[in-house]
């Protein structure tokens, strides 16, 4: 599967993310919906599911 491009953003840190719990929210990396908690960048609205958050080292780099 080809890599999924993320939305452009300023350099963001883990502190720039807010946890959200919206059943319809979709991860911008894997395109899956996570019915639990996702992280959303406060600057650009980039979203990560739990699995992708762990894979990114909990940094949310994008």
PQR file of N, CA, C, O and H, with PARSE charges and radii, in Angstrom:
ATOM      1  N   UNK A   1       0.853  -1.174   0.000 -0.4000 1.5000
ATOM      2  CA  UNK A   1       0.000   0.000   0.000 -0.0000 2.0000
ATOM      3  C   UNK A   1       0.898   1.237   0.000  0.5500 1.7000
ATOM      4  O   UNK A   1       1.851   1.298   0.777 -0.5500 1.4000
ATOM      5  N   UNK A   2       0.614   2.225  -0.857 -0.4000 1.5000
ATOM      6  CA  UNK A   2       1.435   3.440  -0.899 -0.0000 2.0000
ATOM      7  C   UNK A   2       1.261   4.262   0.366  0.5500 1.7000
ATOM      8  O   UNK A   2       0.213   4.192   1.008 -0.5500 1.4000
ATOM      9  H   UNK A   2      -0.161   2.175  -1.488  0.4000 1.0000
ATOM     10  N   UNK A   3       2.278   5.045   0.735 -0.4000 1.5000
ATOM     11  CA  UNK A   3       2.155   5.879   1.936 -0.0000 2.0000
ATOM     12  C   UNK A   3       1.056   6.917   1.766  0.5500 1.7000
ATOM     13  O   UNK A   3       0.834   7.431   0.669 -0.5500 1.4000
ATOM     14  H   UNK A   3       3.129   5.102   0.213  0.4000 1.0000
ATOM     15  N   UNK A   4       0.388   7.211   2.836 -0.4000 1.5000
ATOM     16  CA  UNK A   4      -0.678   8.212   2.825 -0.0000 2.0000
ATOM     17  C   UNK A   4      -0.084   9.544   3.209  0.5500 1.7000
ATOM     18  O   UNK A   4       0.589   9.668   4.233 -0.5500 1.4000
ATOM     19  H   UNK A   4       0.568   6.794   3.727  0.4000 1.0000
ATOM     20  N   UNK A   5      -0.337  10.538   2.383 -0.4000 1.5000
ATOM     21  CA  UNK A   5       0.201  11.876   2.663 -0.0000 2.0000
ATOM     22  C   UNK A   5      -0.637  12.559   3.721  0.5500 1.7000
ATOM     23  O   UNK A   5      -1.866  12.484   3.708 -0.5500 1.4000
ATOM     24  H   UNK A   5      -0.884  10.437   1.552  0.4000 1.0000
ATOM     25  N   UNK A   6       0.042  13.225   4.635 -0.4000 1.5000
ATOM     26  CA  UNK A   6      -0.661  13.957   5.682 -0.0000 2.0000
ATOM     27  C   UNK A   6      -0.935  15.378   5.214  0.5500 1.7000
ATOM     28  O   UNK A   6      -0.355  15.847   4.235 -0.5500 1.4000
ATOM     29  H   UNK A   6       1.040  13.287   4.645  0.4000 1.0000
ATOM     30  N   UNK A   7      -1.815  16.045   5.921 -0.4000 1.5000
ATOM     31  CA  UNK A   7      -2.106  17.441   5.639 -0.0000 2.0000
ATOM     32  C   UNK A   7      -0.894  18.280   6.027  0.5500 1.7000
ATOM     33  O   UNK A   7      -0.222  17.958   7.008 -0.5500 1.4000
ATOM     34  H   UNK A   7      -2.286  15.663   6.716  0.4000 1.0000
ATOM     35  N   UNK A   8      -0.591  19.356   5.280 -0.4000 1.5000
ATOM     36  CA  UNK A   8       0.541  20.200   5.667 -0.0000 2.0000
ATOM     37  C   UNK A   8       0.279  20.888   7.003  0.5500 1.7000
ATOM     38  O   UNK A   8      -0.853  21.243   7.328 -0.5500 1.4000
ATOM     39  H   UNK A   8      -1.137  19.618   4.484  0.4000 1.0000
ATOM     40  N   UNK A   9       1.330  21.062   7.749 -0.4000 1.5000
ATOM     41  CA  UNK A   9       1.192  21.686   9.067 -0.0000 2.0000
ATOM     42  C   UNK A   9       2.515  22.334   9.452  0.5500 1.7000
ATOM     43  O   UNK A   9       3.576  21.971   8.944 -0.5500 1.4000
ATOM     44  H   UNK A   9       2.250  20.774   7.484  0.4000 1.0000
ATOM     45  N   UNK A  10       2.432  23.266  10.330 -0.4000 1.5000
ATOM     46  CA  UNK A  10       3.631  23.833  10.932 -0.0000 2.0000
ATOM     47  C   UNK A  10       4.257  22.756  11.805  0.5500 1.7000
ATOM     48  O   UNK A  10       3.574  21.792  12.148 -0.5500 1.4000
ATOM     49  H   UNK A  10       1.570  23.561  10.743  0.4000 1.0000
ATOM     50  N   UNK A  11       5.497  22.874  12.172 -0.4000 1.5000
ATOM     51  CA  UNK A  11       6.060  21.876  13.096 -0.0000 2.0000
ATOM     52  C   UNK A  11       5.227  21.835  14.374  0.5500 1.7000
ATOM     53  O   UNK A  11       5.085  22.841  15.069 -0.5500 1.4000
ATOM     54  H   UNK A  11       6.052  23.658  11.894  0.4000 1.0000
ATOM     55  N   UNK A  12       4.686  20.675  14.667 -0.4000 1.5000
ATOM     56  CA  UNK A  12       3.833  20.508  15.841 -0.0000 2.0000
ATOM     57  C   UNK A  12       4.493  19.548  16.814  0.5500 1.7000
ATOM     58  O   UNK A  12       5.245  18.659  16.412 -0.5500 1.4000
ATOM     59  H   UNK A  12       4.800  19.858  14.102  0.4000 1.0000
ATOM     60  N   UNK A  13       4.213  19.728  18.070 -0.4000 1.5000
ATOM     61  CA  UNK A  13       4.737  18.824  19.099 -0.0000 2.0000
ATOM     62  C   UNK A  13       3.574  18.073  19.729  0.5500 1.7000
ATOM     63  O   UNK A  13       2.412  18.357  19.437 -0.5500 1.4000
ATOM     64  H   UNK A  13       3.603  20.450  18.397  0.4000 1.0000
ATOM     65  N   UNK A  14       3.881  17.131  20.579 -0.4000 1.5000
ATOM     66  CA  UNK A  14       2.845  16.355  21.260 -0.0000 2.0000
ATOM     67  C   UNK A  14       1.928  17.262  22.075  0.5500 1.7000
ATOM     68  O   UNK A  14       0.767  16.922  22.304 -0.5500 1.4000
ATOM     69  H   UNK A  14       4.825  16.900  20.816  0.4000 1.0000
ATOM     70  N   UNK A  15       2.436  18.411  22.515 -0.4000 1.5000
ATOM     71  CA  UNK A  15       1.628  19.345  23.308 -0.0000 2.0000
ATOM     72  C   UNK A  15       0.561  20.040  22.480  0.5500 1.7000
ATOM     73  O   UNK A  15      -0.370  20.620  23.037 -0.5500 1.4000
ATOM     74  H   UNK A  15       3.379  18.687  22.329  0.4000 1.0000
ATOM     75  N   UNK A  16       0.683  19.991  21.139 -0.4000 1.5000
ATOM     76  CA  UNK A  16      -0.271  20.652  20.258 -0.0000 2.0000
ATOM     77  C   UNK A  16      -1.516  19.806  19.989  0.5500 1.7000
ATOM     78  O   UNK A  16      -2.412  20.235  19.260 -0.5500 1.4000
ATOM     79  H   UNK A  16       1.440  19.520  20.686  0.4000 1.0000
ATOM     80  N   UNK A  17      -1.575  18.601  20.577 -0.4000 1.5000
ATOM     81  CA  UNK A  17      -2.672  17.690  20.308 -0.0000 2.0000
ATOM     82  C   UNK A  17      -3.672  17.636  21.454  0.5500 1.7000
ATOM     83  O   UNK A  17      -3.311  17.753  22.625 -0.5500 1.4000
ATOM     84  H   UNK A  17      -0.848  18.253  21.169  0.4000 1.0000
ATOM     85  N   UNK A  18      -4.953  17.454  21.082 -0.4000 1.5000
ATOM     86  CA  UNK A  18      -6.037  17.299  22.034 -0.0000 2.0000
ATOM     87  C   UNK A  18      -6.662  15.932  21.798  0.5500 1.7000
ATOM     88  O   UNK A  18      -6.832  15.516  20.652 -0.5500 1.4000
ATOM     89  H   UNK A  18      -5.246  17.359  20.130  0.4000 1.0000
ATOM     90  N   UNK A  19      -7.002  15.236  22.869 -0.4000 1.5000
ATOM     91  CA  UNK A  19      -7.680  13.958  22.713 -0.0000 2.0000
ATOM     92  C   UNK A  19      -9.144  14.207  22.389  0.5500 1.7000
ATOM     93  O   UNK A  19      -9.793  15.058  22.997 -0.5500 1.4000
ATOM     94  H   UNK A  19      -6.864  15.574  23.800  0.4000 1.0000
ATOM     95  N   UNK A  20      -9.653  13.452  21.422 -0.4000 1.5000
ATOM     96  CA  UNK A  20     -11.057  13.577  21.041 -0.0000 2.0000
ATOM     97  C   UNK A  20     -11.699  12.193  21.067  0.5500 1.7000
ATOM     98  O   UNK A  20     -11.022  11.183  20.882 -0.5500 1.4000
ATOM     99  H   UNK A  20      -9.125  12.761  20.928  0.4000 1.0000
ATOM    100  N   UNK A  21     -12.990  12.156  21.295 -0.4000 1.5000
ATOM    101  CA  UNK A  21     -13.737  10.899  21.262 -0.0000 2.0000
ATOM    102  C   UNK A  21     -14.974  11.103  20.394  0.5500 1.7000
ATOM    103  O   UNK A  21     -16.070  11.352  20.896 -0.5500 1.4000
ATOM    104  H   UNK A  21     -13.541  12.977  21.446  0.4000 1.0000
ATOM    105  N   UNK A  22     -14.777  10.993  19.101 -0.4000 1.5000
ATOM    106  CA  UNK A  22     -15.854  11.131  18.132 -0.0000 2.0000
ATOM    107  C   UNK A  22     -15.864   9.858  17.296  0.5500 1.7000
ATOM    108  O   UNK A  22     -14.888   9.569  16.603 -0.5500 1.4000
ATOM    109  H   UNK A  22     -13.886  10.791  18.694  0.4000 1.0000
ATOM    110  N   UNK A  23     -16.936   9.103  17.348 -0.4000 1.5000
ATOM    111  CA  UNK A  23     -16.994   7.803  16.674 -0.0000 2.0000
ATOM    112  C   UNK A  23     -16.781   7.903  15.164  0.5500 1.7000
ATOM    113  O   UNK A  23     -16.355   6.931  14.540 -0.5500 1.4000
ATOM    114  H   UNK A  23     -17.729   9.338  17.910  0.4000 1.0000
ATOM    115  N   UNK A  24     -17.066   9.044  14.576 -0.4000 1.5000
ATOM    116  CA  UNK A  24     -16.930   9.188  13.123 -0.0000 2.0000
ATOM    117  C   UNK A  24     -15.576   9.758  12.714  0.5500 1.7000
ATOM    118  O   UNK A  24     -15.306   9.892  11.520 -0.5500 1.4000
ATOM    119  H   UNK A  24     -17.412   9.834  15.082  0.4000 1.0000
ATOM    120  N   UNK A  25     -14.724  10.096  13.670 -0.4000 1.5000
ATOM    121  CA  UNK A  25     -13.405  10.658  13.346 -0.0000 2.0000
ATOM    122  C   UNK A  25     -12.560   9.611  12.640  0.5500 1.7000
ATOM    123  O   UNK A  25     -12.560   8.441  13.024 -0.5500 1.4000
ATOM    124  H   UNK A  25     -14.944   9.988  14.640  0.4000 1.0000
ATOM    125  N   UNK A  26     -11.832  10.038  11.597 -0.4000 1.5000
ATOM    126  CA  UNK A  26     -11.006   9.121  10.819 -0.0000 2.0000
ATOM    127  C   UNK A  26      -9.546   9.530  10.924  0.5500 1.7000
ATOM    128  O   UNK A  26      -9.215  10.714  10.852 -0.5500 1.4000
ATOM    129  H   UNK A  26     -11.831  10.989  11.286  0.4000 1.0000
ATOM    130  N   UNK A  27      -8.680   8.545  11.095 -0.4000 1.5000
ATOM    131  CA  UNK A  27      -7.243   8.780  11.189 -0.0000 2.0000
ATOM    132  C   UNK A  27      -6.715   9.257   9.835  0.5500 1.7000
ATOM    133  O   UNK A  27      -7.049   8.682   8.798 -0.5500 1.4000
ATOM    134  H   UNK A  27      -8.949   7.583  11.154  0.4000 1.0000
ATOM    135  N   UNK A  28      -5.898  10.298   9.845 -0.4000 1.5000
ATOM    136  CA  UNK A  28      -5.331  10.828   8.606 -0.0000 2.0000
ATOM    137  C   UNK A  28      -4.168   9.995   8.085  0.5500 1.7000
ATOM    138  O   UNK A  28      -3.731  10.205   6.954 -0.5500 1.4000
ATOM    139  H   UNK A  28      -5.627  10.765  10.686  0.4000 1.0000
ATOM    140  N   UNK A  29      -3.656   9.058   8.873 -0.4000 1.5000
ATOM    141  CA  UNK A  29      -2.569   8.202   8.397 -0.0000 2.0000
ATOM    142  C   UNK A  29      -3.080   6.891   7.831  0.5500 1.7000
ATOM    143  O   UNK A  29      -2.709   6.518   6.719 -0.5500 1.4000
ATOM    144  H   UNK A  29      -4.011   8.888   9.792  0.4000 1.0000
ATOM    145  N   UNK A  30      -3.927   6.179   8.572 -0.4000 1.5000
ATOM    146  CA  UNK A  30      -4.379   4.852   8.129 -0.0000 2.0000
ATOM    147  C   UNK A  30      -5.806   4.867   7.571  0.5500 1.7000
ATOM    148  O   UNK A  30      -6.274   3.848   7.063 -0.5500 1.4000
ATOM    149  H   UNK A  30      -4.229   6.482   9.476  0.4000 1.0000
ATOM    150  N   UNK A  31      -6.496   5.993   7.657 -0.4000 1.5000
ATOM    151  CA  UNK A  31      -7.873   6.157   7.166 -0.0000 2.0000
ATOM    152  C   UNK A  31      -8.887   5.259   7.855  0.5500 1.7000
ATOM    153  O   UNK A  31      -9.951   4.996   7.295 -0.5500 1.4000
ATOM    154  H   UNK A  31      -6.116   6.821   8.070  0.4000 1.0000
ATOM    155  N   UNK A  32      -8.585   4.784   9.052 -0.4000 1.5000
ATOM    156  CA  UNK A  32      -9.533   3.964   9.800 -0.0000 2.0000
ATOM    157  C   UNK A  32     -10.209   4.815  10.858  0.5500 1.7000
ATOM    158  O   UNK A  32      -9.659   5.812  11.327 -0.5500 1.4000
ATOM    159  H   UNK A  32      -7.721   4.998   9.507  0.4000 1.0000
ATOM    160  N   UNK A  33     -11.401   4.405  11.218 -0.4000 1.5000
ATOM    161  CA  UNK A  33     -12.133   5.087  12.288 -0.0000 2.0000
ATOM    162  C   UNK A  33     -11.816   4.407  13.609  0.5500 1.7000
ATOM    163  O   UNK A  33     -11.802   3.180  13.699 -0.5500 1.4000
ATOM    164  H   UNK A  33     -11.848   3.596  10.837  0.4000 1.0000
ATOM    165  N   UNK A  34     -11.565   5.204  14.620 -0.4000 1.5000
ATOM    166  CA  UNK A  34     -11.244   4.682  15.949 -0.0000 2.0000
ATOM    167  C   UNK A  34     -12.344   5.147  16.890  0.5500 1.7000
ATOM    168  O   UNK A  34     -12.456   6.341  17.169 -0.5500 1.4000
ATOM    169  H   UNK A  34     -11.577   6.201  14.546  0.4000 1.0000
ATOM    170  N   UNK A  35     -13.144   4.234  17.375 -0.4000 1.5000
ATOM    171  CA  UNK A  35     -14.286   4.605  18.216 -0.0000 2.0000
ATOM    172  C   UNK A  35     -13.885   4.929  19.641  0.5500 1.7000
ATOM    173  O   UNK A  35     -14.728   5.269  20.471 -0.5500 1.4000
ATOM    174  H   UNK A  35     -13.053   3.264  17.148  0.4000 1.0000
ATOM    175  N   UNK A  36     -12.603   4.825  19.920 -0.4000 1.5000
ATOM    176  CA  UNK A  36     -12.122   5.183  21.259 -0.0000 2.0000
ATOM    177  C   UNK A  36     -11.581   6.601  21.190  0.5500 1.7000
ATOM    178  O   UNK A  36     -12.285   7.511  20.753 -0.5500 1.4000
ATOM    179  H   UNK A  36     -11.918   4.549  19.246  0.4000 1.0000
ATOM    180  N   UNK A  37     -10.363   6.795  21.607 -0.4000 1.5000
ATOM    181  CA  UNK A  37      -9.788   8.139  21.654 -0.0000 2.0000
ATOM    182  C   UNK A  37      -8.808   8.352  20.517  0.5500 1.7000
ATOM    183  O   UNK A  37      -7.973   7.494  20.232 -0.5500 1.4000
ATOM    184  H   UNK A  37      -9.791   6.056  21.962  0.4000 1.0000
ATOM    185  N   UNK A  38      -8.917   9.492  19.876 -0.4000 1.5000
ATOM    186  CA  UNK A  38      -7.971   9.899  18.847 -0.0000 2.0000
ATOM    187  C   UNK A  38      -7.310  11.188  19.316  0.5500 1.7000
ATOM    188  O   UNK A  38      -7.780  11.835  20.251 -0.5500 1.4000
ATOM    189  H   UNK A  38      -9.595  10.189  20.108  0.4000 1.0000
ATOM    190  N   UNK A  39      -6.221  11.550  18.659 -0.4000 1.5000
ATOM    191  CA  UNK A  39      -5.563  12.825  18.940 -0.0000 2.0000
ATOM    192  C   UNK A  39      -5.712  13.720  17.723  0.5500 1.7000
ATOM    193  O   UNK A  39      -5.531  13.280  16.588 -0.5500 1.4000
ATOM    194  H   UNK A  39      -5.840  11.024  17.899  0.4000 1.0000
ATOM    195  N   UNK A  40      -6.046  14.993  17.972 -0.4000 1.5000
ATOM    196  CA  UNK A  40      -6.228  15.969  16.890 -0.0000 2.0000
ATOM    197  C   UNK A  40      -5.284  17.144  17.124  0.5500 1.7000
ATOM    198  O   UNK A  40      -5.218  17.692  18.225 -0.5500 1.4000
ATOM    199  H   UNK A  40      -6.193  15.351  18.894  0.4000 1.0000
ATOM    200  N   UNK A  41      -4.554  17.524  16.074 -0.4000 1.5000
ATOM    201  CA  UNK A  41      -3.660  18.675  16.138 -0.0000 2.0000
ATOM    202  C   UNK A  41      -4.492  19.950  16.231  0.5500 1.7000
ATOM    203  O   UNK A  41      -5.404  20.163  15.432 -0.5500 1.4000
ATOM    204  H   UNK A  41      -4.607  17.079  15.180  0.4000 1.0000
ATOM    205  N   UNK A  42      -4.177  20.787  17.201 -0.4000 1.5000
ATOM    206  CA  UNK A  42      -4.908  22.041  17.389 -0.0000 2.0000
ATOM    207  C   UNK A  42      -4.599  23.062  16.303  0.5500 1.7000
ATOM    208  O   UNK A  42      -5.363  24.009  16.113 -0.5500 1.4000
ATOM    209  H   UNK A  42      -3.436  20.614  17.850  0.4000 1.0000
ATOM    210  N   UNK A  43      -3.490  22.886  15.585 -0.4000 1.5000
ATOM    211  CA  UNK A  43      -3.081  23.841  14.558 -0.0000 2.0000
ATOM    212  C   UNK A  43      -3.753  23.566  13.223  0.5500 1.7000
ATOM    213  O   UNK A  43      -4.250  24.486  12.573 -0.5500 1.4000
ATOM    214  H   UNK A  43      -2.869  22.117  15.739  0.4000 1.0000
ATOM    215  N   UNK A  44      -3.769  22.269  12.800 -0.4000 1.5000
ATOM    216  CA  UNK A  44      -4.249  21.958  11.452 -0.0000 2.0000
ATOM    217  C   UNK A  44      -5.355  20.912  11.404  0.5500 1.7000
ATOM    218  O   UNK A  44      -5.819  20.572  10.315 -0.5500 1.4000
ATOM    219  H   UNK A  44      -3.365  21.522  13.328  0.4000 1.0000
ATOM    220  N   UNK A  45      -5.789  20.391  12.544 -0.4000 1.5000
ATOM    221  CA  UNK A  45      -6.840  19.373  12.647 -0.0000 2.0000
ATOM    222  C   UNK A  45      -6.416  17.996  12.157  0.5500 1.7000
ATOM    223  O   UNK A  45      -7.275  17.144  11.926 -0.5500 1.4000
ATOM    224  H   UNK A  45      -5.412  20.667  13.428  0.4000 1.0000
ATOM    225  N   UNK A  46      -5.120  17.750  11.991 -0.4000 1.5000
ATOM    226  CA  UNK A  46      -4.600  16.432  11.648 -0.0000 2.0000
ATOM    227  C   UNK A  46      -4.981  15.482  12.776  0.5500 1.7000
ATOM    228  O   UNK A  46      -4.841  15.829  13.949 -0.5500 1.4000
ATOM    229  H   UNK A  46      -4.423  18.441  12.179  0.4000 1.0000
ATOM    230  N   UNK A  47      -5.467  14.275  12.433 -0.4000 1.5000
ATOM    231  CA  UNK A  47      -5.939  13.328  13.446 -0.0000 2.0000
ATOM    232  C   UNK A  47      -5.188  12.011  13.374  0.5500 1.7000
ATOM    233  O   UNK A  47      -4.886  11.512  12.290 -0.5500 1.4000
ATOM    234  H   UNK A  47      -5.581  13.993  11.480  0.4000 1.0000
ATOM    235  N   UNK A  48      -4.889  11.453  14.542 -0.4000 1.5000
ATOM    236  CA  UNK A  48      -4.219  10.160  14.651 -0.0000 2.0000
ATOM    237  C   UNK A  48      -5.036   9.229  15.528  0.5500 1.7000
ATOM    238  O   UNK A  48      -5.532   9.628  16.582 -0.5500 1.4000
ATOM    239  H   UNK A  48      -5.134  11.858  15.423  0.4000 1.0000
ATOM    240  N   UNK A  49      -5.173   7.972  15.081 -0.4000 1.5000
ATOM    241  CA  UNK A  49      -5.834   6.972  15.922 -0.0000 2.0000
ATOM    242  C   UNK A  49      -4.832   6.472  16.961  0.5500 1.7000
ATOM    243  O   UNK A  49      -3.657   6.837  16.928 -0.5500 1.4000
ATOM    244  H   UNK A  49      -4.770   7.648  14.225  0.4000 1.0000
ATOM    245  N   UNK A  50      -5.301   5.644  17.870 -0.4000 1.5000
ATOM    246  CA  UNK A  50      -4.439   5.117  18.924 -0.0000 2.0000
ATOM    247  C   UNK A  50      -3.256   4.346  18.377  0.5500 1.7000
ATOM    248  O   UNK A  50      -2.131   4.516  18.847 -0.5500 1.4000
ATOM    249  H   UNK A  50      -6.255   5.347  17.897  0.4000 1.0000
ATOM    250  N   UNK A  51      -3.501   3.488  17.375 -0.4000 1.5000
ATOM    251  CA  UNK A  51      -2.428   2.687  16.786 -0.0000 2.0000
ATOM    252  C   UNK A  51      -1.362   3.530  16.122  0.5500 1.7000
ATOM    253  O   UNK A  51      -0.171   3.282  16.312 -0.5500 1.4000
ATOM    254  H   UNK A  51      -4.415   3.350  16.993  0.4000 1.0000
ATOM    255  N   UNK A  52      -1.767   4.526  15.344 -0.4000 1.5000
ATOM    256  CA  UNK A  52      -0.799   5.392  14.660 -0.0000 2.0000
ATOM    257  C   UNK A  52      -0.085   6.315  15.652  0.5500 1.7000
ATOM    258  O   UNK A  52       1.067   6.687  15.430 -0.5500 1.4000
ATOM    259  H   UNK A  52      -2.734   4.728  15.189  0.4000 1.0000
ATOM    260  N   UNK A  53      -0.756   6.682  16.733 -0.4000 1.5000
ATOM    261  CA  UNK A  53      -0.115   7.484  17.775 -0.0000 2.0000
ATOM    262  C   UNK A  53       1.034   6.701  18.392  0.5500 1.7000
ATOM    263  O   UNK A  53       2.121   7.239  18.602 -0.5500 1.4000
ATOM    264  H   UNK A  53      -1.692   6.379  16.913  0.4000 1.0000
ATOM    265  N   UNK A  54       0.787   5.426  18.680 -0.4000 1.5000
ATOM    266  CA  UNK A  54       1.833   4.576  19.245 -0.0000 2.0000
ATOM    267  C   UNK A  54       2.969   4.398  18.247  0.5500 1.7000
ATOM    268  O   UNK A  54       4.138   4.482  18.623 -0.5500 1.4000
ATOM    269  H   UNK A  54      -0.096   4.989  18.508  0.4000 1.0000
ATOM    270  N   UNK A  55       2.641   4.152  16.977 -0.4000 1.5000
ATOM    271  CA  UNK A  55       3.670   3.971  15.939 -0.0000 2.0000
ATOM    272  C   UNK A  55       4.539   5.201  15.772  0.5500 1.7000
ATOM    273  O   UNK A  55       5.713   5.090  15.418 -0.5500 1.4000
ATOM    274  H   UNK A  55       1.691   4.084  16.672  0.4000 1.0000
ATOM    275  N   UNK A  56       3.967   6.388  16.027 -0.4000 1.5000
ATOM    276  CA  UNK A  56       4.732   7.635  15.878 -0.0000 2.0000
ATOM    277  C   UNK A  56       5.511   7.964  17.146  0.5500 1.7000
ATOM    278  O   UNK A  56       6.112   9.034  17.245 -0.5500 1.4000
ATOM    279  H   UNK A  56       3.014   6.478  16.315  0.4000 1.0000
ATOM    280  N   UNK A  57       5.506   7.052  18.115 -0.4000 1.5000
ATOM    281  CA  UNK A  57       6.230   7.299  19.367 -0.0000 2.0000
ATOM    282  C   UNK A  57       5.506   8.272  20.268  0.5500 1.7000
ATOM    283  O   UNK A  57       6.132   8.947  21.086 -0.5500 1.4000
ATOM    284  H   UNK A  57       5.018   6.183  18.034  0.4000 1.0000
ATOM    285  N   UNK A  58       4.184   8.353  20.127 -0.4000 1.5000
ATOM    286  CA  UNK A  58       3.341   9.274  20.902 -0.0000 2.0000
ATOM    287  C   UNK A  58       3.689  10.733  20.683  0.5500 1.7000
ATOM    288  O   UNK A  58       3.332  11.593  21.488 -0.5500 1.4000
ATOM    289  H   UNK A  58       3.676   7.805  19.463  0.4000 1.0000
ATOM    290  N   UNK A  59       4.382  11.008  19.601 -0.4000 1.5000
ATOM    291  CA  UNK A  59       4.759  12.394  19.311 -0.0000 2.0000
ATOM    292  C   UNK A  59       3.741  13.071  18.395  0.5500 1.7000
ATOM    293  O   UNK A  59       3.571  14.289  18.451 -0.5500 1.4000
ATOM    294  H   UNK A  59       4.672  10.310  18.947  0.4000 1.0000
ATOM    295  N   UNK A  60       3.065  12.290  17.554 -0.4000 1.5000
ATOM    296  CA  UNK A  60       2.104  12.880  16.624 -0.0000 2.0000
ATOM    297  C   UNK A  60       2.758  13.646  15.504  0.5500 1.7000
ATOM    298  O   UNK A  60       2.124  14.503  14.889 -0.5500 1.4000
ATOM    299  H   UNK A  60       3.203  11.301  17.508  0.4000 1.0000
ATOM    300  N   UNK A  61       4.029  13.355  15.221 -0.4000 1.5000
ATOM    301  CA  UNK A  61       4.740  14.085  14.163 -0.0000 2.0000
ATOM    302  C   UNK A  61       4.031  13.905  12.830  0.5500 1.7000
ATOM    303  O   UNK A  61       3.609  12.804  12.476 -0.5500 1.4000
ATOM    304  H   UNK A  61       4.545  12.659  15.720  0.4000 1.0000
ATOM    305  N   UNK A  62       3.910  14.990  12.109 -0.4000 1.5000
ATOM    306  CA  UNK A  62       3.297  14.948  10.792 -0.0000 2.0000
ATOM    307  C   UNK A  62       3.764  16.110   9.946  0.5500 1.7000
ATOM    308  O   UNK A  62       3.350  16.241   8.795 -0.5500 1.4000
ATOM    309  H   UNK A  62       4.253  15.885  12.397  0.4000 1.0000
TER
END
